[in-house]
Amino acid sequence: QMTSEFEDDPGVSLYVGSISDKVTEDLLWELFVQAGPVANVKIPVDASTRTPKGFAFVQFVHAVSGDFAIRLLHDTPLCGRNIVVRASHRGNATSVVSPANTYAAAKTQLEGLQQQMISHANAMRQSALNSVQSPSVLGAYRRGGTQPN
């Protein structure tokens, strides 16, 4: 039976501070997934006012992703504010990566991200090609021709 080198990886939670009230959990997910697989995003809300508290927690599947996210995204401008990204000390999550699996984990994650980027680029290229009409079709429209079937 094959086992993942991440099987025993507890992941990591990050604190994301100084976020605008315009920032959503979906936006944070899309930003932080650039660093690796995201397990959860939570923006706490004030119980009485129902407004965001100005910070969030992002949980990664793998600890190596959290370390990368801190280096990649700390002090990044987002909706008019530079966000603060650091390890969260909630629960048992930690940003310490064991030296034994750091290289292998990073290599596997990089290979996965490269495949995702290639797939995304191919899908975008195909979408662009599908949306462009051929010159002969455009010429028919200009000459008053009918729309092709």
C-alpha positions in Angstrom: 0.0 0.0 0.0 1.3 3.4 -1.0 1.5 6.1 1.7 1.8 9.8 1.3 4.9 11.5 2.8 2.3 14.0 4.1 0.3 11.3 5.9 1.6 12.3 9.3 1.9 16.0 8.6 -0.3 17.9 11.0 -0.6 21.0 8.7 -0.4 24.5 9.9 -2.7 27.4 10.8 -1.7 31.0 10.0 -2.9 34.2 11.5 -3.7 36.8 8.8 -4.0 40.3 10.3 -4.7 43.8 9.1 -7.4 42.7 6.6 -10.0 45.0 5.2 -13.6 44.4 5.8 -13.9 44.0 2.0 -11.8 40.8 2.2 -13.9 37.6 2.0 -13.0 34.0 3.0 -13.2 33.1 -0.7 -10.7 35.8 -1.6 -8.3 34.7 1.1 -8.7 31.1 -0.1 -7.7 32.1 -3.6 -4.8 34.1 -2.4 -3.4 31.5 0.0 -3.9 28.5 -2.3 -1.0 29.9 -4.3 1.3 28.7 -1.5 -0.3 25.2 -1.2 -3.4 23.2 -0.5 -5.7 25.1 1.9 -7.9 23.1 4.4 -9.9 26.0 5.8 -10.3 29.8 6.0 -12.1 31.6 8.8 -12.7 35.3 9.3 -14.0 35.8 12.8 -17.1 38.1 13.2 -18.0 40.2 16.1 -21.0 38.6 17.8 -22.9 41.8 18.6 -22.2 43.9 15.4 -21.8 41.0 12.9 -18.8 42.7 11.3 -15.5 41.1 10.6 -12.9 41.6 13.3 -10.1 42.5 10.9 -8.1 39.2 11.0 -8.5 35.7 9.8 -7.1 32.2 10.1 -5.9 30.1 7.2 -5.3 26.4 7.7 -3.0 24.6 5.3 -3.0 20.8 4.7 0.8 20.7 4.9 3.1 22.6 7.2 5.5 23.4 4.4 2.8 25.3 2.7 2.3 27.5 5.7 6.0 28.4 5.9 6.0 29.2 2.2 2.8 31.4 2.6 4.5 33.4 5.3 7.5 34.1 3.1 5.3 34.7 0.0 2.4 36.7 1.3 3.5 38.6 4.5 3.1 42.4 3.8 1.2 41.9 0.6 -1.2 44.7 -0.3 -4.8 43.4 -0.3 -7.8 45.7 -0.6 -5.8 48.7 0.4 -4.0 47.2 3.4 -0.7 45.3 3.7 -1.6 42.0 5.4 0.3 40.5 8.2 0.9 36.7 7.9 2.4 34.7 10.7 2.1 31.3 12.4 -1.0 30.9 14.6 -0.6 29.3 17.9 -4.2 28.2 18.1 -4.6 24.5 19.1 -1.7 22.2 18.3 -0.9 23.7 14.9 2.7 24.8 14.4 4.7 26.2 11.5 7.8 24.1 12.4 8.6 21.7 9.6 10.6 18.6 10.4 13.9 18.6 8.5 13.4 14.9 7.6 10.6 15.6 5.2 11.1 19.3 4.2 12.9 18.7 0.9 10.7 15.8 -0.2 7.5 17.6 0.8 8.6 20.8 -0.9 9.6 18.9 -4.1 6.3 17.0 -4.2 4.3 20.2 -3.6 6.3 22.1 -6.3 5.6 19.3 -8.8 1.9 19.4 -7.9 1.8 23.1 -8.3 3.6 23.0 -11.6 1.0 20.5 -12.9 -1.8 22.7 -11.6 -0.3 25.7 -13.4 0.2 23.8 -16.6 -3.4 22.5 -16.5 -4.7 26.0 -15.7 -2.6 27.5 -18.6 -3.9 24.9 -21.0 -7.5 25.4 -19.9 -7.1 29.2 -20.3 -5.5 28.8 -23.7 -8.3 26.5 -24.9 -11.0 28.9 -23.5 -9.4 31.8 -25.4 -9.2 29.7 -28.6 -12.8 28.7 -28.2 -14.0 32.3 -27.8 -12.1 33.6 -30.8 -14.1 33.3 -34.1 -12.2 32.5 -37.3 -11.7 35.4 -39.8 -14.0 33.7 -42.4 -16.9 33.8 -39.9 -16.2 37.4 -39.1 -16.0 38.2 -42.8 -19.4 36.6 -43.3 -20.9 38.8 -40.6 -19.4 41.9 -42.2 -20.9 41.0 -45.6 -24.3 40.5 -44.1 -24.1 36.7 -44.1 -26.0 34.5 -41.8 -24.7 33.0 -38.6 -23.2 29.6 -39.1 -24.8 26.5 -37.5 
